[in-house]
Amino acid sequence: MAPKFLNLKLKVNLLLEANTSIDIISKILKKSSKSIYNTIQRINKKKKLNYPILNRVKRGRIKKISPREKRVINKDLTRSPKKENKRLLLENNLDISKRML
């Protein structure tokens, strides 16, 4: 995106949050009212896309530990195989049970 467009978008967003009318915004920024309407539509579209989808269905079992955390644990165990599970959990800041480990 062009820097000028981003600058315009930021200015329009700030003026909208200040409850300024579109005619006044177009006069302040010296742009046509149509371009202000278009930037407002783009801003609203972007806001709608950023909201998380709440009714999303996930398939499969929930992952409790990421592959990276698995690699860290395995690396830690190869360095010192006599470590206790509780100590591994504390040192790696994992939110899983000792039984799962």
Secondary structure, 3 states (H helix, E strand, C coil): CCHHHHHHHHHHHHHHHCCCCHHHHHHHHCCCHHHHHHHHHHHHHHHHHHCCCCCCCCCCCCCCCCHHHHHHHHHHHHHCCCCCHHHHHHHHCCCCCCCCC
